[in-house]
């Protein structure tokens, strides 16, 4: 029986699906795209920009008072927002531009509580190339299309597959060295480590039990807002390496996500790796 969607989830899924139609056309003609370069390994395409405009128009029409935090256009709306959209119109741009069908639209929704704190209220991550729509609302569970999601139940590191993002050309040594140390410590203990190039989908795959855990340092809020909620609503844990809550706010996020059994083990390994960079180790972003 199809899952009945709340009004806010109907809006979010509709915006993602509308943007996806044009992205799929562009993906099928990827060689024709006009591409500008923001920096090595960090490309932005006309497809990315058009998708963001479409999503913004759809969300603003449905909820005109909500603020925005978007990858390309930044923050807008009231500084005292009660609700805010956090949007990555194309997570996995490099995959997209190389013709790899592993990229997604990510839309998260934040709510400001009466005490001034912020929580993640809803999230959608849509991979149009694979027709996989991940979605979650706080307290209502996480889903892939119509199927309820649960994180994996694996208990032994040797049975687990983890995912991560690998630092690339523009990454600072402060990120490369902790990654190398974490990777070196983790590799001998696990069944495998994957790098597929989309943090939003990595988190959703943890929620779906495909991965047993995920870690990455220095994510932007739009990379992970929706995915963080997905893991939590699927029964997993998401914190920073210091075990502090992550709600994907303004700054970069250090994220460790995993099932109940793997989260403490993965977090300790990542934290030990961060000791190679004191500026990272002595404060969560």
C-alpha positions, -999 to +999 in steps of 0.1 A: +000+000+000+015+034-010+027+055+019+006+086+025+028+117+024+025+147+046+019+181+029+055+191+035+069+158+021+047+162-009+062+196-015+098+184-011+094+153-033+076+174-060+105+199-061+131+172-063+113+154-091+107+185-111+144+194-110+153+158-118+136+158-151+159+185-165+189+171-148+183+137-165+181+153-199+214+171-192+229+139-179+221+122-212+238+150-231+267+155-207+292+162-234+272+192-245+271+209-211+287+243-206+310+238-176+328+265-157+355+256-132+354+268-095+386+249-088+403+215-094+378+188-086+350+212-078+330+219-110+298+237-113+277+232-144+248+250-159+227+220-150+235+225-113+225+261-114+193+254-133+183+227-108+188+250-079+166+277-095+139+251-101+140+238-065+140+273-050+110+284-071+090+253-061+098+254-024+092+292-022+059+290-039+047+263-015+062+278+017+069+315+010+081+324+045+109+298+047+146+307+046+171+290+023+207+277+026+217+265-009+250+253-023+253+278-052+234+309-040+241+307-002+218+318+026+187+340+021+156+349+040+152+362+076+181+357+100+154+348+126+139+320+104+116+294+120+120+270+091+149+267+066+155+247+035+191+233+031+196+223-005+222+207-027+207+206-062+234+182-075+254+163-050+280+143-070+287+169-097+320+153-107+302+120-112+275+137-132+300+155-155+319+122-161+287+103-171+286+082-139+250+076-127+256+082-090+245+117-081+215+131-062+193+160-053+193+167-016+167+188+003+167+191+040+144+210+062+155+226+095+132+238+123+141+263+150+128+253+184+115+277+211+149+275+230+168+286+199+182+252+190+177+237+156+166+202+146+163+184+113+126+180+105+125+163+071+148+152+042+146+140+006+175+126-014+167+116-049+189+097-073+171+102-107+194+079-126+186+050-104+150+061-096+157+059-059+139+084-037+150+084-001+129+104+023+123+108+060+105+130+086+115+133+122+096+106+142+081+090+112+108+068+099+130+067+067+120+052+034+133+042+000+104+048-024+077+028-006+100+006+016+108+013+052+145+015+059+166+001+087+203+003+093+223-029+092+226-052+122+262-062+117+283-065+149+317-075+137+341-050+119+354-078+097+319-082+082+314-045+075+317-022+045+322+015+052+321+045+029+338+079+030+349+109+009+386+109-001+404+143+000+413+156-035+434+182-052+423+213-033+420+196+001+444+209+028+470+188+045+449+192+076+423+170+060+446+146+040+467+134+069+438+125+093+421+107+064+452+087+056+456+077+093+420+067+096+421+047+064+453+030+075+438+020+108+404+009+094+415-011+063+429-041+081+398-045+102+369-044+077+354-061+046+358-030+025+358+008+022+341+025-007+343+060-022+314+067-046+314+105-046+281+116-031+279+121+007+241+125+005+238+090-011+265+076+012+243+085+042+212+071+026+230+038+019+239+036+056+202+041+063+193+013+039+218-011+054+240-012+023+269+004+042+275-002+079+289+032+084+302+064+069+327+091+079+339+124+064+355+155+077+346+190+065+312+184+049+290+213+041+254+215+056+238+209+022+259+178+017+245+160+047+214+177+062+189+153+046+211+123+049+218+127+086+180+126+093+177+095+071+202+076+092+187+086+125+152+077+113+164+043+101+177+035+136+213+046+132+236+071+150+251+103+136+275+124+156+308+142+151+340+123+161+337+138+196+302+122+199+285+156+198+252+161+181+253+172+144+224+192+131+241+205+099+242+242+107+263+269+091+298+256+095+315+226+081+304+193+097+326+163+108+303+133+104+304+098+117+273+077+109+268+040+115+245+013+130+243+009+167+271-015+170+296+001+146+292+038+156+314+038+187+342+018+170+342+039+138+340+071+158+371+062+180+391+053+149+382+086+131+390+106+163+424+089+166+431+098+130+422+134+137+449+137+163+473+141+133+457+175+128+454+194+162+432+221+147+407+194+138+411+172+169+405+199+195+371+212+182+342+199+163+331+219+133 
